Amino acid sequence: MGPPSSSGFYVSRAVALLLAGLAAALLLALAVLASLYGHCARVPPSELRDRGAPAAAPSLPGKQEPTSQPGPTPEPDVAATRSSWRPPGPWDQLRLPPWLVPLHYELELWPRLRPDNLSASALRFTGRVNITVRCTTATARLLLHSLFLDCESAEVRGPLSPDAGDATAGRVSVVEMWFAVDMQYLVLELGEALQPGSLYELQLSFSGPVSQDTREGLFLNLYTDQGERRFVPQMYFRALLASHMEPTFARNVFPCFDEPALKATFNITVIHHPRYVALSNMPKLSQSEKDDVNGSKWTVTTFHTTPHMPTYLAAFVICDYEHIGRIERGKKIRIWARKDAIADGNADFALNITGPIFSFLEDLFNISYPLPKTDIIALPTFDNRAMENWGLLIFDESLLLLQPNDKLTEKKIMISYIVSHEIGHQWFGNLVTMNWWNNIWLNEGFASYFEFGIINHFNPKLPMNEIFFSNILHGVLREDHALVSRAVSMKVESFTETNEIDELFDLITYNKGASLARMLSSFLNEKIFISALKSYLETFSYSNAEQDDLWRHFQMAIDDQSKILLPATVKSIMDSWTHQSGFPVITLNVSTGVMKQEPFYLGKVKNQTLLTHNDTWIIPILWMKNGTTQSLVWLDKSSKVFPEMQISDSDHDWVILNLNMTGYYRVNYDKLGWKKLNQQLEKDPKAIPVIHRLQLVDDAFSLSKNDYIEIETALDLTKYLAEEDEIIVWHAVLMNLVTRDLVSDGNNHDIYPLLKKYLLKKLISIWNTYSTMIRENVTALQEDYLALISLDKVFGTACWLGLEDCLQLSRELFRNWMKHPENEIPNPIKNVILCYGIALGNDKEWDFLLKIYNNNTEEEERIQLAYAMSCSKDPRILNRYMDYAITVSPFTFNETNVIEAVAASEVGRYVAKDFLINNWQAVSERYGTQSLVTLLYVIGRTISTDLQISELQQFCSNMLEEHQRLTVQAKLQTIKNENLKNKERNARIAAWLRKNT
């Protein structure tokens, strides 16, 4: 699956389904409720009469048992009675019992989607699945996964005879079917036990709902194409169906053994309307026609047999799309998208990079991609960003399609990264799959790591260390800490509910996993690293692996050479990073050479004995002295002396640990160590590489924020900034100094003029460089990825500080756009220009932007425009805006809570609060009651006294329920405490600025 959104580049898009209608929504709701509380598998009465059923097993305590579907009543002596209690059993466990091993699925799906009909019946599907299984333990009870499905019938045939075929197979009677809802099992009670070593076939017929509100299981997308015009954002003309099974949504589509280790082959058949095309993992095998009971024609598309794969990789799409394609090393690659997008060339970039990426990875691992084709499809809406299904990769179109004239965004590189990530999964995840979800990082961490190796291969001039820091490392170091976070690799026993699996798809799995892979590569070398991975992939192809299997292959590679010596086994080293949460802070005393490690906490606790995190890490220390790379050393205990790292106050030496930031830790120094680095920055900053100037800023501000060092130590590192010409370093400084709270809090009157005086003098050089580029040669930015991701913060800060040239540039670009809409504002600074264009303008500018908003159907652009309209400093315009969103045009602004957007600014906070007094009921109806709670947090974000909390509680007393008022009170108390701490920190920053301005 694609990486989670963490960098702020991507925005998930909500879809409003107007054409589905109230009837369809009601049907879906009833279907969900029936699935959860009324699921009962229907069994033909004739089979019940044949079974000679024993007495029914008791049901689970506290579980609501389903009632049977209408039909003839079975004879009393064979009826399966439904009591309200069942004894504890395997259905209480998250993992399937090991009684059956699936070998093959024959799966047929028939969604009733028609181009001219989006009625309730179109939002259901029927299906049949025959599952060949091997019995490993004698059992008269079968468990498999099923959720939101109605199972109409079930048969068990066997034992199967491999020589005689299925024709002579017997039948094992199914006495009862019932659902264990909590763990999402379908339970089949049999009339006799299955025999170990024998093969059987489970035959099930089922039906279920198409999901409209989530991208889970089989789901619906509504969209427009071929120039169709939407009169309101919710109007759509076309529909498609697609699937998303990872991690546990295959059970929403068909009954199955829905665990990653239970790999099998699949023969898939999809029945669909003739105007649609059906896609699946494998190429089409055959196509035929079928009539339904009404005489309507349907197309039956059957696909070739898949390789062995887990259920979460099964994939289907039914759509009316066009495609472009090419052949790469004899294998077909096709990109599917809306017809408009294909005609406009928006899929060309993805097609051009896909084949070379496949070829690069085939050559790198010396393992060919095993499927004969790859289809990649761009969905109008796919909240999961991207999914690596074997042979049918699914993307949100915003992450795959690129307009040919889209030169000035980071989108080109971003698409390259995400396509690389999903193709990397064809080896890490599809070919070799983790044994269970506790080691999902083996999939996602290595796919995330190889994104950068792939992009570096094709774009060797890109600054990969700085990009890895910005895209991967920076985000996870902010989130990961010793007591609250989780380990990368968790014990299977720690999981008790299915939804806990979903929660694993986070920054720890993706970003920390990638960082640990990068660290492993750095203390070995690239040759050993790739050699070990080749061995691992070859050994476990079409199979499953544990983390220890990976470490064993790395150890084999280490043992086969003598150059690289490690202080412990690969397993011991890497387990110290994957089996415990958080990361260490390394502190080097340069006077003594003593280095120590300790866990990083959000807010260092002085009495460390109160904490329970007692483990240490085995830490590789790559380092440099005076700009020269030194030999690798290891910190494999809580503290250790390194005499070679000692320096004195009288010399000009300096030391930096964590070369290229390849280690997953932060670095602290004693006062002399920081002093020496600061002196070097002021003397000759270019002697310290860019990645380490970035590291020093990021580490120092994070350590100061969490009480490891004084804030003054971090601020001292900014004195040299007038000489800093790398915009990514400026971005890091400004993200730490000019925070969102500081910008939106009007109470920071003391610090603002001091920051303005201090920063503008240093900022002017980098400002002149990039403002000149914007005015005279904006196309030069298209190859500068770091500038594309940094300009918004740098320009936004310059305008906030009142730099006249920034304000003037905002006026110029905005007014030029008004006169000539074809002259678009450069995308890297579009947010800034839109906001300040409105802030410096009046009704004319605001009305222009509203018109642009109403004529725009692209959700991301509408969100951008909606937030820009909230930048006005005129209370009258802001009131008009909120009134417009709530009452005048309630069907617009569905992507954005306008009241929250207004309340986020210094002026808007007071305007929104006054607006709520008379309109809170309308706001609640428009955005939901929870929106009032969120609004109060936004309005109260600057509180610092109990009196202010009381006033805000009194203000909202009539708006909220009792439980909401208690929640708000607790949250406001937390905000107050954070603000008091920030107030003390800001006072120290102000004092430092007075001294150094």
Order of alpha helices (4+ residues) and beta strands (2+ residues): alpha-alpha-beta-beta-beta-beta-beta-beta-beta-beta-beta-beta-beta-beta-beta-beta-beta-beta-beta-alpha-alpha-beta-beta-beta-alpha-beta-alpha-alpha-alpha-alpha-alpha-alpha-beta-alpha-alpha-beta-beta-beta-beta-beta-beta-beta-beta-beta-alpha-alpha-alpha-alpha-alpha-alpha-alpha-alpha-alpha-alpha-alpha-alpha-alpha-alpha-alpha-alpha-alpha
